[in-house]
Structures are given as C-alpha cells and as structure tokens.
Amino acid sequence: MRKLDVKEVTAAVRQLCIDANVYLGDDVVKRLKQSLEREESPTGREVLKKILENVDIAKEDQAPLCQDTGYAVFFVELGQDVHFTGGDFSEALNEGVRQGYKDGYLRKSVVSDPIERKNTGDNTPAIVSIDLVPGDRVKIIMAPKGGGSENMSEVKMMAPAAGVEGVKDFVIDKVRRSGANPCPPVVVGVGIGGTFDKCAQIAKKALLREIGSRHPNPFYADLEAELLEKVNKLGIGPQGFGGRTTALAVHVEVHPCHIASFPVAVNMQCHVSRHKEIIL
C-alpha cells in the first residue's frame, strides 16, 4: 500500500488547470499546421493562421488560449494500492481547481444552480470520473470544456436496427446542424454503446486521444476515417467561413450495451482541444 498526501493532488491539479488552458498539445498544433497546408479556401487559411498565431501568443504571454476557460473536467485512473492521507481526495482536487483558476487568472464559469444561475466564484465543483485500476499510481487528466462546443453535443437512443449507417447519419447531421457554433475546426468524440450516460462519457473521453491516432479495431478505425472525410466535405470550414477543414479528427469509442439498446453520443470539442495529464 502506497500512501499519498492529498496536498500533492491539490498542487498537481492547480498546475494542470493553468497548463491546460495556456498550452495547446503538440498533436493539435501539428494537425492545425497540416490543415493549413491542405486548406483551399483563402478565408479558411487566414483563420487557421490566426488560430496558430493565438497558440503562440498564449504560450509567450502565459495567457489562456480562449476566454472560455471551461468547466473543469477530470478523468482519474486511481491505483487500487493507493491510500490518500491528510484529507479527502475530492476536496483536495476541488481545492486545486480553486487555486488554479485564481492564480492563473482563468474565467470562472460555473453556476451553483442551473435555474438560479449564481456563479460559484471559483469554478468548482469539478466534474470527476474515476476508474479504479491496478497499481499504486494516480493518473489525473484535466480537460477544460467550454460551453460553446459542449452545447453542440447530443445523445440519441437509436433502435439497434439503425446500425452503423444510422451512426454515420447522426454524426454527420449533428456536425452540419452545429455549423460554426462549436468554433471549428472541431474534434468530434463519438461514443457508441453502454447506457444513456455511459455513451456520453466515452464520447467525451474520446476527445482525449492523440489527434491522428486510430481506434485499435480496424472496423472502427475505418469508421473514424470515413466520418472525418464526410465531415470535411460539409464545407463549414474554419470558424464557419467555409473550406475543407471542418474537423481535425473524429474519434470513436465503444462499450457493450443492452440487446434492446443502441445509444450513440456526439461530444464536440472546439479547435482549442485542451487537456493535460500527470501521474502521481
């Protein structure tokens, strides 16, 4: 059994909140540059240049990549041989969010009640998904989720007979209906299977994959490639001004489901596809 003081969790989460909002991943930057080379629309090219310029400015000035610094979403892989000391893990994680959003001068976007709309003032509580795994390490992934892209996400409870063609139609139609709202070029996370809530969770988790990676199952890898091609033929383009770069990637994740169910979720991410991780 390994003992881990929750103060380490707080310190790590604080830094993750800042870094995730300031530094865009190398995989995303690489795909943006590749898209710039391929983009045929003059306006689309200018938009991509501005996006890349913004990435550099954020890094140089230590400023957020976007004014919407997102809801603090965490995916945690908790080793079953870890014992936390010095306090409560959830409280320590939320304290890290408080410190990170305060010290990083990040916008606080969380309201305590969805009807009353009163801001919590510190961007807590965080949304945390925990998977218990073998070992004595804790992996924490922080993924700030902006409202613009999140609002364009959707779950559909399909009939099993809809099959893969139903999935394709739903994903393409969702991106088409979203238009410029999620700030394209987007990353499209697709969750297939599980339950109403599980398919949404794995769709969001799909956004964490390295841009350019493919699903290990060749069938779903081919589905990702086909969906990406069809999405980029919609002509929405960077920031909705037209072009062939509507999406940087489409990532599909799957989970077993009930014989009577066929849930499918689409979770959209804007071109600021932010996430950082640490292992404690």
Steps between C-alpha positions, in 0.01 A plus 500: 500500500636841396405808698443825311435831671206684345709818502682350200166463324413865563836624374484283189144600414580868547775479240295283264222760494746772397701294252195354327363848437828653381681230300341323205619144443768434237270253324230767455750761378645250253155422356414871476819559299422203276150635447642840404709335228196319360237772537388639164279783627690832531279604792540161661878528472497841665290367786739208555795742500328709768430189707867400486603857581274491802669178618839674492371812677341293778829319560714815490270712717391215731141587419200273442455366147133598521297732721275202578730307732237234539341275753774305681455140384726224636561138408683320779660155491536409866737220592333260741816486714494875574386630836440874527608674819449848640143550384234422242602438137199679348544804722871511417427485128246780522745708703748457215238633261436801724868582518568437132216716373588777746876500452476451124250787461261258332132582452265343751207359305313269738163590652386328818145441379388458138184706558617770742827549304714627789873466426696289751789745461778241480399267212415215736368239533701306245353213300703188589489151349702238691614161373652261751806333346780268619814655648605778736491803272239767434456639149311828482384644167358852499287602202342849516170486311366822351129569475490567125612154397327321788166655400530342157523147644219248491393148603263294287339176610479314170331175414755219459385463140644845423844340484818668385320697229282655768811601692652661191183693421467624859861617530505679165162664564612611848810671360294657219241637743773632730653712226735767633371481859768263641785711351631266230722335403363264763593168649200268498473242777256218429384253765313187390342256745470477875203686648360852463768640728786264410496581128527872583791434734702300247423758228661764721789270587557446126602867478808421711658277239799624306392677182578272210474179701267227383276256685678165554208314341540535119122523454474806724824644365345492153181655639702787649674564167172492307326734743790746492494508121124555490510768769768692310289484185222695672677825411451665840873570526706685761275708727215435256641717219515213253772258399601139529621513862187453707651236730852414609400148605212265572561258787265209567479302825269204562358308797277191537128578517160344570347285225209745470713815496728686261606828665725737304652825624684781324715725717645796313827672581613831352835553328645579844504129585645538849610232743802431718590206723728404785586175677552513876 
